Amino acid sequence: MVRIVDYKTFEKENGENFYCLVVQGGLEAVKSQQTGRTYFTARTATVPTTFDEQTCSGLIGEKISGVVKKVETDPYDYTVTETGEIIQLNHRYEYVSDEDNIIESNVVQHDLVH
């Protein structure tokens, strides 16, 4: 289950605005690579919508079935907002419906069958 925690406004190439919902997964315990101590976090993902700003605003707090999963990507630079440090990442977080998550978890990839 994920919860809608916010929305963001983006501008299309033609100058029109569109809106994305920010969804957050459940609580996770993670061990710090630097200190070795455990801390709590929650993964978030941004999901495009066809909604207007008023609808997006009204959806904050709603829960929907699904998960936020870590997805591997090509490496890219990311600026840490708090410190300004530029780091290289090779993943992003994305919302996956319960149905798609079950299919991903249970279907054998074509490449592995041959």
FIDRENBA-487757 format. One line per field, with one value per atom (N, C-alpha, C, O): x, y, z; residue in one letter. Coordinates in pm, 1 decimal. Example, Ala and Ser with C-alpha at 12.3 -4.5 7.8 and 13.67 -1.06 7.14 Angstrom:
2
u	[1319.0; 1230.0; 1320.0; 1423.6; 1285.0; 1367.0; 1290.0; 1340.9]
v	[-569.0; -450.0; -330.0; -331.9; -225.0; -106.0; 3.0; 113.8]
w	[780.0; 780.0; 780.0; 846.5; 708.0; 714.0; 787.0; 803.9]
resn	[a; a; a; a; s; s; s; s]
# end
This chain:
114
u	[84.2; 0.0; 89.3; 188.7; 53.3; 125.0; 26.2; -95.1; 81.6; -1.3; 41.5; 160.7; -55.2; -26.0; 10.3; -70.6; 133.3; 182.3; 196.7; 211.9; 191.9; 211.1; 181.7; 149.6; 192.7; 188.1; 288.1; 325.0; 331.4; 427.1; 374.3; 304.0; 409.0; 370.0; 490.8; 599.8; 471.3; 575.9; 522.5; 401.6; 614.2; 573.3; 611.2; 725.0; 512.9; 537.2; 615.5; 629.3; 667.0; 741.3; 656.4; 709.3; 523.7; 435.3; 393.6; 313.0; 447.0; 417.7; 302.3; 281.0; 227.1; 116.1; 170.2; 275.6; 95.6; 132.2; 68.6; -40.4; 138.5; 78.6; 122.9; 219.4; 50.5; 70.4; 105.3; 56.1; 192.4; 231.4; 199.3; 214.5; 154.9; 133.5; 261.6; 329.5; 294.5; 408.7; 353.0; 275.3; 393.6; 346.0; 461.0; 577.5; 425.6; 525.7; 489.5; 375.7; 589.3; 569.4; 576.3; 582.5; 575.2; 576.2; 712.6; 812.6; 713.8; 834.1; 935.3; 898.9; 1062.4; 1169.8; 1285.8; 1320.6; 1345.1; 1466.6; 1585.5; 1591.7; 1680.1; 1797.3; 1921.6; 1920.4; 2029.2; 2155.2; 2243.6; 2267.4; 2291.9; 2378.7; 2511.2; 2572.2; 2555.5; 2683.6; 2799.7; 2909.6; 2776.1; 2883.3; 2897.8; 3009.6; 2785.2; 2793.9; 2762.3; 2797.0; 2696.6; 2656.2; 2532.6; 2488.2; 2476.2; 2357.1; 2231.3; 2230.8; 2125.8; 1997.9; 1917.3; 1915.9; 1849.9; 1757.9; 1634.0; 1635.4; 1527.8; 1402.8; 1388.1; 1428.0; 1330.2; 1303.7; 1179.8; 1125.7; 1136.2; 1026.0; 1056.7; 1093.9; 1041.3; 1067.4; 953.5; 836.9; 988.9; 887.2; 908.3; 1019.6; 800.4; 805.7; 706.0; 607.2; 732.6; 644.6; 573.7; 638.0; 439.3; 358.5; 278.5; 200.3; 296.4; 220.9; 70.3; 27.3; -9.0; -154.4; -217.6; -150.5; -346.9; -426.1; -511.0; -598.2; -486.5; -567.9; -527.0; -415.1; -620.8; -587.3; -531.4; -529.9; -485.7; -421.4; -517.5; -477.3; -641.6; -739.8; -762.0; -770.4; -771.4; -790.5; -668.6; -682.6; -549.3; -426.6; -420.1; -386.6; -451.6; -449.2; -547.2; -516.3; -665.0; -766.3; -732.8; -791.1; -638.7; -602.2; -495.5; -470.2; -433.2; -329.2; -388.7; -492.9; -320.7; -366.2; -434.0; -447.2; -477.6; -541.9; -439.7; -321.4; -486.2; -400.5; -446.0; -565.3; -347.8; -378.5; -289.2; -179.0; -338.5; -260.4; -140.5; -148.0; -31.5; 91.2; 211.1; 198.7; 329.2; 454.8; 542.2; 519.5; 642.3; 745.1; 869.3; 923.5; 914.8; 1028.0; 1149.7; 1138.1; 1266.1; 1392.3; 1413.7; 1407.7; 1438.6; 1455.1; 1592.9; 1627.7; 1670.5; 1803.4; 1792.0; 1703.1; 1883.2; 1886.2; 2030.3; 2123.8; 2046.7; 2180.6; 2229.7; 2148.5; 2360.3; 2413.1; 2378.7; 2378.1; 2349.9; 2322.0; 2367.0; 2378.2; 2392.8; 2434.3; 2312.1; 2210.9; 2323.4; 2216.0; 2276.6; 2379.7; 2213.9; 2260.9; 2183.0; 2060.4; 2255.1; 2193.5; 2149.4; 2232.3; 2019.3; 1962.0; 2022.6; 2055.3; 2038.0; 2084.1; 2229.1; 2263.2; 2315.4; 2459.1; 2513.1; 2620.8; 2439.4; 2488.9; 2585.4; 2632.2; 2615.9; 2708.2; 2646.4; 2527.4; 2728.5; 2683.3; 2732.0; 2851.7; 2636.9; 2670.4; 2616.7; 2529.0; 2669.8; 2622.1; 2533.2; 2571.5; 2414.5; 2320.2; 2294.8; 2315.0; 2250.2; 2212.7; 2079.0; 2055.1; 1992.5; 1859.2; 1762.5; 1803.3; 1635.8; 1529.9; 1421.3; 1425.6; 1325.6; 1214.0; 1089.0; 1065.0; 1010.2; 891.0; 775.0; 792.7; 655.6; 535.1; 501.6; 506.0; 468.3; 427.7; 298.6; 293.1; 194.9; 68.5; 89.5; 185.4; -0.2; 9.6; 8.0; 82.9; -78.0; -88.6; 42.8; 90.4; 102.2; 228.5; 341.3; 430.1; 338.4; 440.7; 433.8; 537.4; 312.8; 295.8; 347.1; 417.0; 313.1; 358.7; 510.7; 573.0; 571.7; 718.0; 785.2; 889.9; 725.8; 785.9; 772.6; 851.0; 673.3; 641.2; 661.0; 650.8; 688.5; 704.0; 853.6; 932.6; 892.4; 1030.9; 1064.3; 989.7; 1177.2; 1218.3; 1249.4; 1304.3; 1213.8; 1232.8; 1378.3; 1405.5; 1472.9; 1614.6; 1660.7; 1753.9; 1596.2; 1636.3; 1581.7; 1630.4; 1481.1; 1417.1; 1501.0; 1500.5; 1571.2; 1647.0; 1766.1; 1839.4]
v	[-117.2; 0.0; 124.2; 129.8; 223.4; 350.4; 461.4; 446.4; 572.4; 687.6; 806.6; 828.5; 883.0; 1005.8; 1112.1; 1145.8; 1165.5; 1259.7; 1402.4; 1496.5; 1418.3; 1551.5; 1544.7; 1438.3; 1658.0; 1661.2; 1765.7; 1856.2; 1752.2; 1845.4; 1893.9; 1821.7; 2016.3; 2076.5; 2079.2; 2119.6; 2036.1; 2039.8; 2112.1; 2120.0; 2164.4; 2234.1; 2152.1; 2107.3; 2133.5; 2063.3; 2154.1; 2273.7; 2096.8; 2175.2; 2287.1; 2391.8; 2265.6; 2367.2; 2473.1; 2560.4; 2466.8; 2567.0; 2532.3; 2601.1; 2427.4; 2385.6; 2314.3; 2250.9; 2326.3; 2255.2; 2117.1; 2096.4; 2023.2; 1894.7; 1859.6; 1915.0; 1766.8; 1738.5; 1592.1; 1502.8; 1570.4; 1436.1; 1421.9; 1516.0; 1303.1; 1272.8; 1214.1; 1136.0; 1250.9; 1194.0; 1087.6; 1117.8; 962.2; 851.5; 801.0; 805.6; 753.0; 705.7; 566.3; 539.3; 477.3; 340.5; 333.1; 435.2; 212.2; 190.0; 212.2; 233.4; 207.1; 225.1; 113.7; -3.6; 151.4; 53.9; 83.0; 198.8; -22.2; -8.6; -28.9; -128.0; 65.1; 61.1; 82.2; 160.6; 11.5; 27.8; 126.2; 109.4; 228.1; 329.0; 266.0; 191.3; 296.3; 244.9; 317.6; 263.0; 439.3; 516.2; 487.6; 473.1; 479.2; 462.8; 321.2; 283.5; 242.3; 107.8; 104.8; -2.5; 221.5; 229.1; 216.7; 251.0; 167.6; 150.7; 279.9; 345.9; 314.7; 428.7; 391.3; 295.8; 466.5; 442.0; 538.6; 654.7; 489.2; 571.8; 517.6; 414.1; 586.5; 541.0; 586.0; 701.2; 496.6; 528.6; 613.2; 592.8; 708.0; 789.1; 783.7; 761.9; 803.8; 807.9; 912.3; 941.7; 967.4; 1065.2; 997.7; 935.8; 1009.5; 941.7; 1045.1; 1119.7; 1051.2; 1148.1; 1121.8; 1007.9; 1227.7; 1215.8; 1294.3; 1369.1; 1275.5; 1358.6; 1456.4; 1522.8; 1466.0; 1547.7; 1693.6; 1727.9; 1779.9; 1920.6; 1938.4; 1844.6; 2059.8; 2085.3; 2064.0; 2010.7; 2104.0; 2089.0; 1941.5; 1905.0; 1856.8; 1713.6; 1654.5; 1578.1; 1689.7; 1638.6; 1679.4; 1598.0; 1803.1; 1852.4; 1774.4; 1742.5; 1744.1; 1671.3; 1525.2; 1462.3; 1469.9; 1329.4; 1304.0; 1189.2; 1410.2; 1393.1; 1322.7; 1362.6; 1217.7; 1137.9; 1008.3; 917.0; 998.9; 876.3; 763.4; 787.2; 640.5; 522.3; 443.9; 434.2; 387.5; 302.6; 178.8; 182.3; 70.3; -53.1; -39.4; 26.1; -101.1; -97.7; -79.1; -73.2; -69.8; -52.7; 46.6; 75.2; 98.5; 180.3; 93.3; 53.3; 63.6; -27.1; 47.6; 149.7; -5.2; 45.2; -16.9; -138.9; 66.2; 20.9; 65.9; 183.5; -27.2; 5.0; 91.2; 70.0; 189.3; 277.8; 296.4; 250.1; 364.2; 406.2; 508.3; 580.7; 515.4; 611.2; 755.5; 792.4; 836.3; 978.6; 1055.5; 998.6; 1185.4; 1270.2; 1322.3; 1357.7; 1326.5; 1374.3; 1470.9; 1440.8; 1585.8; 1682.9; 1666.4; 1677.3; 1639.7; 1626.2; 1765.8; 1855.3; 1783.8; 1915.4; 1978.8; 2097.5; 1901.0; 1955.4; 2003.0; 2101.1; 1934.5; 1964.7; 2023.8; 2083.3; 2008.2; 2053.8; 1955.3; 1978.0; 1846.0; 1744.6; 1675.4; 1643.8; 1652.4; 1581.4; 1437.2; 1411.0; 1344.5; 1203.2; 1133.4; 1185.7; 1015.9; 939.9; 825.7; 748.2; 817.4; 711.2; 625.4; 669.5; 501.6; 414.0; 345.6; 231.8; 418.0; 366.9; 483.2; 598.0; 451.2; 545.1; 464.6; 341.6; 532.2; 464.6; 487.2; 597.4; 382.4; 391.5; 318.0; 215.2; 373.6; 310.4; 189.6; 198.5; 76.9; -44.5; -94.2; -111.6; -117.0; -167.1; -307.4; -375.6; -349.9; -484.8; -590.7; -688.2; -571.5; -668.7; -680.0; -790.6; -565.0; -567.5; -624.2; -692.0; -597.1; -649.0; -801.8; -868.2; -857.7; -1003.3; -1063.4; -1164.8; -1002.1; -1053.2; -1049.1; -1147.3; -935.1; -922.0; -1027.6; -1081.1; -1057.3; -1151.1; -1297.4; -1381.5; -1328.5; -1468.3; -1513.9; -1633.1; -1422.1; -1459.9; -1474.4; -1386.8; -1584.1; -1608.0; -1523.2; -1521.6; -1452.4; -1368.6; -1454.7; -1564.2; -1404.5; -1477.1; -1518.4; -1629.7; -1429.3; -1458.2; -1578.4; -1649.0; -1601.0; -1710.0; -1844.5; -1948.3; -1845.0; -1969.0; -2041.5; -2164.5; -1970.4; -2033.1; -2107.4; -2165.2]
w	[0.0; 0.0; 0.0; 72.4; -81.3; -81.6; -46.9; -61.4; -1.0; 35.3; -49.0; -70.6; -96.3; -171.1; -68.5; 18.0; -78.3; 21.1; -31.8; 46.0; -165.0; -222.6; -371.2; -424.1; -438.0; -584.4; -631.4; -556.6; -755.9; -814.6; -948.3; -1019.1; -981.4; -1108.1; -1200.7; -1160.2; -1325.3; -1425.8; -1548.9; -1570.4; -1628.6; -1749.4; -1872.6; -1886.7; -1961.7; -2088.1; -2181.9; -2156.3; -2291.3; -2388.8; -2448.2; -2485.6; -2457.3; -2515.5; -2413.1; -2445.0; -2290.7; -2189.1; -2096.9; -1997.1; -2127.7; -2040.7; -1917.0; -1921.0; -1807.2; -1684.6; -1682.5; -1735.9; -1619.8; -1586.4; -1445.4; -1392.9; -1385.7; -1244.1; -1221.9; -1290.8; -1122.9; -1081.2; -933.0; -855.1; -896.0; -754.9; -697.9; -764.6; -576.1; -505.1; -411.4; -320.8; -434.3; -351.6; -264.6; -303.9; -146.2; -51.0; -4.0; 34.6; -8.0; 39.2; 190.4; 258.9; 241.0; 385.3; 448.6; 380.0; 577.9; 658.0; 629.5; 621.7; 614.0; 591.8; 685.7; 708.8; 739.5; 819.2; 726.3; 653.5; 728.8; 641.0; 726.2; 821.1; 691.5; 763.9; 688.0; 568.3; 757.1; 698.4; 656.0; 732.5; 533.7; 485.7; 553.8; 564.0; 599.9; 662.9; 811.6; 861.1; 884.1; 1029.7; 1075.9; 1187.9; 990.7; 1030.0; 1117.7; 1158.6; 1147.2; 1231.7; 1146.8; 1028.6; 1208.4; 1140.8; 1150.8; 1254.7; 1040.6; 1041.9; 962.2; 884.6; 981.7; 910.5; 794.9; 803.6; 686.2; 569.5; 499.3; 538.2; 398.2; 313.7; 171.4; 148.9; 77.1; -63.2; -118.8; -84.9; -204.2; -270.5; -421.0; -468.9; -494.1; -639.8; -688.8; -621.4; -805.4; -867.7; -983.8; -1068.6; -988.1; -1088.5; -1167.7; -1108.8; -1300.3; -1381.8; -1374.9; -1357.0; -1389.2; -1386.2; -1500.7; -1571.7; -1516.5; -1607.6; -1527.5; -1583.6; -1396.5; -1307.4; -1310.3; -1348.4; -1268.8; -1249.4; -1108.4; -1028.6; -1079.2; -950.3; -833.6; -730.2; -848.1; -740.1; -706.8; -589.5; -808.9; -786.4; -716.4; -621.0; -763.5; -701.3; -553.9; -467.8; -526.2; -389.2; -301.1; -186.3; -355.3; -280.6; -256.2; -167.9; -334.1; -319.7; -213.1; -176.8; -163.2; -61.0; 60.7; 112.6; 104.6; 217.9; 176.9; 258.5; 50.9; 2.5; -5.0; -29.2; 16.0; 2.3; -120.1; -148.8; -192.3; -307.2; -301.6; -246.7; -359.1; -356.0; -448.9; -552.9; -410.4; -488.1; -398.2; -275.8; -461.0; -388.6; -464.0; -581.5; -394.0; -458.3; -464.8; -361.7; -587.7; -608.5; -660.0; -727.7; -626.6; -678.8; -816.6; -831.4; -916.9; -1054.8; -1104.1; -1093.1; -1158.0; -1210.1; -1336.0; -1418.5; -1350.2; -1466.6; -1512.0; -1446.6; -1624.0; -1664.3; -1561.5; -1503.9; -1537.4; -1438.5; -1475.6; -1593.0; -1372.8; -1393.3; -1270.0; -1161.4; -1286.9; -1175.7; -1100.8; -1161.3; -968.3; -882.1; -780.7; -720.5; -761.6; -663.6; -533.9; -532.5; -424.1; -292.5; -248.7; -231.8; -230.7; -201.9; -78.3; -79.2; 28.7; 156.5; 153.0; 219.2; 76.2; 79.3; -49.9; -50.2; -160.6; -289.9; -353.5; -465.1; -284.1; -335.1; -456.7; -457.5; -559.3; -679.0; -669.2; -657.4; -674.2; -667.7; -792.3; -861.0; -820.3; -935.6; -886.3; -798.7; -944.4; -911.2; -1033.6; -1146.7; -1010.5; -1122.6; -1092.0; -1132.5; -1019.3; -989.9; -971.1; -953.3; -975.5; -940.9; -871.6; -870.9; -814.2; -749.6; -833.3; -882.6; -848.6; -932.3; -867.0; -801.5; -886.6; -835.6; -922.5; -1045.2; -859.9; -930.4; -864.6; -742.9; -946.1; -892.1; -836.2; -872.2; -748.4; -691.4; -801.3; -795.1; -902.5; -1011.4; -1088.3; -1114.1; -1125.3; -1198.7; -1113.3; -1165.0; -983.4; -893.4; -886.3; -885.0; -881.5; -879.6; -1009.4; -1007.7; -1121.4; -1251.6; -1259.8; -1300.1; -1221.5; -1224.3; -1137.6; -1174.2; -1023.9; -929.0; -970.6; -926.8; -1055.3; -1082.8; -1227.2; -1256.0; -1316.7; -1457.7; -1487.1; -1451.8; -1551.2; -1587.2; -1708.9; -1806.8; -1702.3; -1814.0; -1935.5; -1922.9; -2053.5; -2180.4; -2198.8; -2243.7; -2164.4; -2181.5; -2097.0; -2135.5; -1983.5; -1895.7; -1939.8; -1894.9; -2027.4; -2070.0; -2174.1; -2177.8; -2256.6; -2366.5; -2318.3; -2398.6]
resn	[m; m; m; m; v; v; v; v; r; r; r; r; i; i; i; i; v; v; v; v; d; d; d; d; y; y; y; y; k; k; k; k; t; t; t; t; f; f; f; f; e; e; e; e; k; k; k; k; e; e; e; e; n; n; n; n; g; g; g; g; e; e; e; e; n; n; n; n; f; f; f; f; y; y; y; y; c; c; c; c; l; l; l; l; v; v; v; v; v; v; v; v; q; q; q; q; g; g; g; g; g; g; g; g; l; l; l; l; e; e; e; e; a; a; a; a; v; v; v; v; k; k; k; k; s; s; s; s; q; q; q; q; q; q; q; q; t; t; t; t; g; g; g; g; r; r; r; r; t; t; t; t; y; y; y; y; f; f; f; f; t; t; t; t; a; a; a; a; r; r; r; r; t; t; t; t; a; a; a; a; t; t; t; t; v; v; v; v; p; p; p; p; t; t; t; t; t; t; t; t; f; f; f; f; d; d; d; d; e; e; e; e; q; q; q; q; t; t; t; t; c; c; c; c; s; s; s; s; g; g; g; g; l; l; l; l; i; i; i; i; g; g; g; g; e; e; e; e; k; k; k; k; i; i; i; i; s; s; s; s; g; g; g; g; v; v; v; v; v; v; v; v; k; k; k; k; k; k; k; k; v; v; v; v; e; e; e; e; t; t; t; t; d; d; d; d; p; p; p; p; y; y; y; y; d; d; d; d; y; y; y; y; t; t; t; t; v; v; v; v; t; t; t; t; e; e; e; e; t; t; t; t; g; g; g; g; e; e; e; e; i; i; i; i; i; i; i; i; q; q; q; q; l; l; l; l; n; n; n; n; h; h; h; h; r; r; r; r; y; y; y; y; e; e; e; e; y; y; y; y; v; v; v; v; s; s; s; s; d; d; d; d; e; e; e; e; d; d; d; d; n; n; n; n; i; i; i; i; i; i; i; i; e; e; e; e; s; s; s; s; n; n; n; n; v; v; v; v; v; v; v; v; q; q; q; q; h; h; h; h; d; d; d; d; l; l; l; l; v; v; v; v; h; h; h; h]
# end
